């Protein structure tokens, strides 16, 4: 495979190689491609999740949470902690 780089890209690649940390310029290019792939995957991931959520919402796969859901959850957790503390103190 042949890849054509601009003069600036080639200079940057050579400078990175001379700075150390890579066994070859090919290794730098492979690392750059891996990072690009990771960025592309991360960009697609939220939209994929959003699409799945939209599909499930349309099918009725989710029920809305009550307005006081987190308040109730917090109260239950505090009650559990109080009970555990009282049990240890007894």
Backbone bond lengths (Angstrom), bond angles and torsions (degrees), N, CA, C in turn:
res aa  C-N    CA-C-N  psi(-1)  N-CA   C-N-CA  omega(-1)  CA-C   N-CA-C  phi
1 X - - - 1.447 - - 1.517 108.03 -
2 X 1.303 114.93 137.98 1.455 120.36 178.82 1.520 108.50 -115.65
3 X 1.329 115.83 131.83 1.454 121.34 178.92 1.518 107.88 -122.57
4 X 1.318 115.98 131.09 1.454 120.88 179.08 1.526 109.10 -100.28
5 X 1.330 115.44 127.48 1.456 121.91 179.66 1.522 109.94 -111.45
6 X 1.320 115.31 154.57 1.468 118.70 172.14 1.524 107.71 -73.35
7 X 1.312 117.39 165.61 1.471 120.45 179.04 1.532 110.61 -61.43
8 X 1.334 116.31 -38.77 1.468 119.90 178.55 1.533 111.26 -64.53
9 X 1.316 116.57 -42.26 1.461 120.10 178.94 1.521 110.74 -64.40
10 X 1.317 115.77 -42.29 1.464 119.91 179.87 1.526 110.64 -64.35
11 X 1.338 116.73 -41.94 1.466 120.58 178.69 1.532 110.38 -63.58
12 X 1.317 116.50 -41.89 1.462 120.65 178.94 1.527 110.27 -63.23
13 X 1.325 116.01 -43.14 1.464 121.52 -179.25 1.524 110.57 -62.42
14 X 1.318 117.24 -45.27 1.461 121.21 179.14 1.530 111.06 -64.97
15 X 1.328 116.76 -39.68 1.462 120.36 179.26 1.526 110.87 -64.74
16 X 1.338 117.06 -41.62 1.467 120.67 178.10 1.532 110.25 -62.23
17 X 1.331 116.63 -41.34 1.452 120.78 179.89 1.531 110.80 -64.57
18 X 1.334 116.43 -45.29 1.466 120.73 -179.66 1.527 111.62 -65.74
19 X 1.337 116.98 -29.43 1.467 120.64 179.63 1.525 111.32 -68.96
20 X 1.312 116.61 -18.65 1.462 120.58 177.82 1.518 112.08 95.35
21 X 1.323 114.03 173.01 1.453 120.33 179.47 1.511 113.66 96.51
22 X 1.320 116.61 -11.36 1.460 121.43 179.35 1.522 108.90 -131.41
23 X 1.324 116.89 143.03 1.459 122.08 -179.21 1.527 112.07 -78.91
24 X 1.348 116.04 -23.75 1.463 119.26 -178.28 1.531 109.16 -159.68
25 X 1.319 114.96 166.00 1.470 118.79 175.41 1.528 109.75 -67.92
26 X 1.321 117.07 -30.47 1.469 120.14 177.24 1.519 110.85 -62.21
27 X 1.326 116.60 -37.22 1.458 120.27 178.39 1.533 110.54 -63.59
28 X 1.309 116.53 -38.52 1.470 120.52 178.08 1.525 110.17 -64.28
29 X 1.320 117.05 -43.94 1.467 121.30 179.41 1.524 109.99 -63.27
30 X 1.333 117.50 -43.68 1.473 119.70 177.99 1.522 111.75 -60.76
31 X 1.337 116.30 -42.63 1.473 120.29 178.41 1.529 110.20 -63.11
32 X 1.325 116.84 -41.95 1.469 120.31 178.61 1.528 110.73 -62.10
33 X 1.328 117.12 -40.72 1.464 120.47 178.23 1.520 111.71 -66.87
34 X 1.341 116.81 -39.65 1.470 119.71 176.35 1.526 111.01 -60.11
35 X 1.328 115.75 -43.41 1.473 119.92 179.16 1.527 111.19 -64.44
36 X 1.324 117.43 -40.39 1.463 121.32 177.62 1.524 110.54 -62.88
37 X 1.327 116.51 -43.30 1.471 120.05 177.23 1.516 111.02 -60.57
38 X 1.325 116.27 -42.05 1.467 120.45 179.82 1.525 110.73 -62.90
39 X 1.314 116.99 -43.35 1.472 121.16 178.92 1.522 109.93 -62.18
40 X 1.318 117.42 -44.34 1.464 120.33 179.96 1.525 111.19 -62.96
41 X 1.314 117.05 -41.03 1.464 120.73 179.06 1.524 109.80 -64.14
42 X 1.330 116.30 -44.45 1.461 119.96 -179.87 1.525 112.01 -64.33
43 X 1.338 116.50 -33.57 1.468 119.59 177.76 1.518 110.91 -69.35
44 X 1.316 117.59 -35.38 1.460 121.37 -179.16 1.522 112.60 -78.77
45 X 1.323 116.06 -29.91 1.450 120.27 -173.74 1.528 113.48 -56.13
46 X 1.343 119.31 -52.48 1.470 117.41 -178.93 1.518 113.11 -58.75
47 X 1.322 117.81 -40.12 1.461 118.89 -179.34 1.524 110.36 -67.95
48 X 1.331 116.90 -33.66 1.457 119.90 176.64 1.514 111.23 -65.73
49 X 1.309 115.71 -42.66 1.462 120.08 177.74 1.521 109.75 -65.92
50 X 1.312 116.11 -43.71 1.466 120.00 179.53 1.525 110.67 -60.60
51 X 1.327 116.47 -41.70 1.459 120.03 178.03 1.517 111.97 -61.85
52 X 1.332 115.86 -42.41 1.461 119.75 178.51 1.517 111.02 -64.46
53 X 1.315 117.30 -42.10 1.468 120.41 177.09 1.525 111.05 -61.16
54 X 1.328 116.74 -42.29 1.461 120.33 178.82 1.527 110.80 -62.03
55 X 1.341 116.84 -42.97 1.470 120.21 178.77 1.525 110.97 -61.80
56 X 1.324 116.16 -44.08 1.464 119.40 -179.75 1.525 111.63 -67.05
57 X 1.313 117.24 -36.71 1.466 120.05 177.55 1.522 110.48 -63.91
58 X 1.331 116.32 -41.98 1.470 119.78 179.07 1.531 111.26 -64.25
59 X 1.343 117.04 -35.93 1.465 121.08 179.29 1.519 111.98 -79.90
60 X 1.313 117.38 -10.06 1.458 120.01 -177.38 1.511 111.94 83.44
61 X 1.308 117.26 28.60 1.455 121.40 -177.38 1.517 114.40 -78.36
62 X 1.324 117.53 -6.42 1.455 120.89 -179.91 1.517 109.33 -128.79
63 X 1.307 114.58 148.09 1.457 119.72 174.12 1.519 107.30 -111.34
64 X 1.322 118.20 140.46 1.460 118.50 178.88 1.526 110.60 -65.93
65 X 1.328 115.46 145.19 1.455 119.96 178.33 1.526 108.89 -80.82
66 X 1.321 116.85 145.84 1.461 119.35 174.82 1.528 109.70 -62.64
67 X 1.309 117.27 151.97 1.461 120.85 -179.11 1.516 112.26 -57.32
68 X 1.324 117.31 -35.77 1.460 121.00 -176.30 1.534 112.92 -92.74
69 X 1.325 117.95 17.97 1.463 121.63 -175.27 1.525 111.91 -54.50
70 X 1.339 117.03 -53.35 1.458 119.49 -175.90 1.526 111.72 -70.57
71 X 1.315 117.33 -35.01 1.461 120.08 176.11 1.512 111.17 -62.46
72 X 1.324 116.73 -44.81 1.466 121.47 178.01 1.520 110.47 -63.88
73 X 1.317 116.50 -42.98 1.464 120.64 178.70 1.523 110.48 -61.12
74 X 1.315 116.76 -43.78 1.463 121.93 179.10 1.539 110.08 -61.88
75 X 1.323 117.53 -44.40 1.462 121.18 179.36 1.527 111.32 -61.52
76 X 1.330 116.76 -42.88 1.465 120.33 179.02 1.521 110.77 -63.10
77 X 1.325 116.81 -41.72 1.463 120.75 -179.71 1.529 110.34 -65.61
78 X 1.333 117.65 -42.37 1.469 120.65 177.95 1.528 110.23 -62.26
79 X 1.319 116.75 -40.25 1.467 120.44 178.81 1.527 110.45 -63.30
80 X 1.324 117.27 -41.84 1.466 120.53 177.98 1.521 111.00 -62.60
81 X 1.340 115.84 -43.25 1.465 119.56 179.80 1.526 111.30 -64.11
82 X 1.328 116.65 -42.51 1.470 120.21 178.02 1.528 110.53 -60.79
83 X 1.334 115.84 -44.64 1.475 120.07 179.88 1.525 110.86 -62.34
84 X 1.332 116.98 -41.08 1.459 120.38 179.68 1.521 110.83 -65.62
85 X 1.336 117.35 -40.81 1.463 121.15 178.92 1.537 110.64 -64.96
86 X 1.320 114.56 -42.70 1.476 118.30 179.61 1.520 110.87 -64.44
87 X 1.299 116.55 -38.45 1.469 120.82 179.43 1.521 110.23 -64.67
88 X 1.314 117.62 -41.49 1.467 121.11 178.90 1.521 111.09 -67.45
89 X 1.340 115.84 -36.66 1.466 120.32 -178.11 1.529 111.72 -71.60
90 X 1.319 116.37 -25.87 1.485 120.66 -176.36 1.505 112.95 -75.71
